[in-house]
Amino acid sequence: ASSTSTDSCANIFLGCRAGCSADGSYNIFMGHLAASSGVGYTGSNNIFLGREVASCAVGNDGSNNIAMGYRAAYGITSGDDNLLLGTYSGYCLTSGLRNINLGYSAGCRAETGNDNVKIGNLAGRCSEGNENVFIGYNAGTAHTTGDANVVIGDGGGGVAGSRNVYINNNNTVNLNGDNNFFLGTNAGLCNTDGDHNNYIGRDAGKCNT
């Protein structure tokens, strides 16, 4: 563990090059290469535990983050108040705020997004929207943008759209539809642009677009 800074204080660094060149204060970095980018890390009040956690965080001024797991929060820069637990959890997250990612590769490809909850392996892995909830293995597998969606169950979650609810549903094509409720396998399966629909039951509204 090492730091070249003369300004940082009250840090705990444990592991080969953990906290290398860190300038922030009140941080706990534990693990091989944890927070070790070698470029001034000015964030404070962070807890990074695990091998290579936040190790590519170049010029990081993010604060109040907790990340645990191999390469969790790997590239975080200005993100604050995030909880990222699991191998590759929040791997590409840079500037997101107040996110909770729990599980292997949860939110792993999303660089931005605020106030999201992603629970489950690969949950919300590409979603960069705000205020979304993804719960379940691969929940929101195709989702990229859109806000205030709820996805519960394996897969589903559309591509975009806002204020939609998907429960045990496998729609991965919704592009612009808002304010929809999909409950059951194949319910609203082909919905791409429709708004204000309620599809309840297996195959309900399956062919509607």
N, C-alpha and C positions, 0 to 999 in steps of 0.2 A: 504494500500500500504506500502511496506517495502523493504529495501535492507540492507544486512549485510556487504556490501562492503565498504571499505575505499578508493578505487581507482576510482570508477565511478564518473562521473560528468555530469551535464546538462541533467538529465533525468526527465521525467514526468511520474509518476506511479499513477493510480487512480483505486481503486477497491480492494476488499479483497485479500491480498497476491499478488497483481500484482507486477511483477518484483522482487519477493522474491529471494534474493541472487544474483541479477544481478550485474555483474562486468563491463559491457560495459558502453559506454557513448553516449549521444545524442539520447536516445531512448524515444519513447512514448508508454507506455503500459497502456491500459485502459480496464477494464472489470474484472469481478470476475475470479480470478486465471490466468489472462493473464500472460504468460511467468513466470510461478510460479513453475518450476520443483524443485527448491530448490538446484540445482547443478549449480555451477558457470556459469553464462551466460555472455560471454565476447563479444558478438557481439555489434556493434554500428550502429547508424543511422537507426534503425528499427522503424516501426509504426505498432503496433499490437492492434487492436480494436475489442472487443467482448469477450463473456464468454469463458474461457478456450482456447483462441487463443495461440498457441505455448506453451501450458502448460506442454507438455511432452518433451520439447526441452532440453535434457540432455547435458551439456557441450557445449552449442551452441556458436559458434563463427561466425555465419552467420551475414552478415551486409547488409544494404541498401535494406531490404525487407519491403513490405507493405502487411499485411494480415488483413482481416476484415471478421467477421462472426463466428458463433459458431464452435469452434474447427478447424478453418482454420489453416493451417500450424502447425498442432498439434505436430508433431514430428520433425520439422525442426532442423538440427544441423549445418551443414557447408554451407548450401545454401546461395547464395548471389543474390541480384538484382532481386528478384522475386516479382510479383504482384499477390496475391491470394485473390480473393473476392468471398464470398459465404459460406454458411454453409458447412463444411467439405471440402472446396476447398483446394487442396494440403495437405490433411490430413496426408498422409504417406510420403510426400516429406521430404528427409533428406539433400541430397547434391546437388540438382539440381540448375542450374544457369540460370538466365535471362528468366524465364518462366512467361507466363501470363495465369492464370486460372480464368475464370469468370463464375460463376454459381454454383448451388447446386452440391456438390460432383465432381466438375470438377477436373480431374486428381487425384481423391481421393486415389487411390491405388498405384500410381506410386511413387517409392522411389527415383529414379534418373531421369536424362534427362535434356538436356539443350536447350535453345532457342526454346521452344515450345509455341504454342498459342492454348489454349483450351477454347472455348467459348460456353456455353450452359450447361444445367443440365446434369451431368454425361459425359460430353464430354471428350474423351481421358482418361477415368478413370484408365485404367491399362497400358497405353502406357509409356514406359521408353526409347523411342528412342530420337533422337535429330532433331531439326529443322522441326518438324511436325506442321501442322495446322489442327485443328478439330473444325468445326463450326456447331452447331445444337444439338438438344436434342439427347443424347446417341451417338453422332458421334464418330466413332472409337470404338464401343462397345467391340470388341474382340481384338483390336490391342494391342500388347505387346512390340514388338521391331521393328526396322526399322526406317530409317531416311528420312527426306525430302518428306513426304507424305502430300497430301492435301485431306481432307475428309469434304464434305459439305452436310449436310442433316441428317436425322434421321438414326442412325445405320450405318452399313457398315464399310469399312476401313480395311478389311482383318485382318490377325493375325500378319504378319510380312511383309517383303519386303520393298523396298525403292524406292523413286521417283515415286510413283503411285498417280493417281488422281481419286478420287471417288466422283461423284456428283449425289445426289439423288439416291444412289446405295446401295444395301443391301448385297454385298459380304462380308462374314465374315470368309471365309476359305482360302484366299490367304496366303500361307506360305512363299514362296520364290520368287514369281514373282516380277520383277522390271520393272520400266519404262512403266507401263500400264496406259491406260486412259479408265475409266468406266463411262459412262453417261447414266443414266436411270435405272428404276427398273429391276432387274434381269440381267442387262448387265454384262456378264462375271461372272455370278453367281457362277459357279463351278471352276473358275480359281484358281489353287493352286500353279503352278510353272511356268506358261507361262510368257514370257518377251516380251516387245515391241509390245503389242497389243493395238488396238483402238476399243472399242466396244461402239457404239453410238445408243441408242434407246432401248425401252423395249424388253427384252429377247435377245438382240444381243449377239451372242457368249455364250449363256446361258450354253451350254453343253460342251464347250471347257475347258480343264484342263491345 
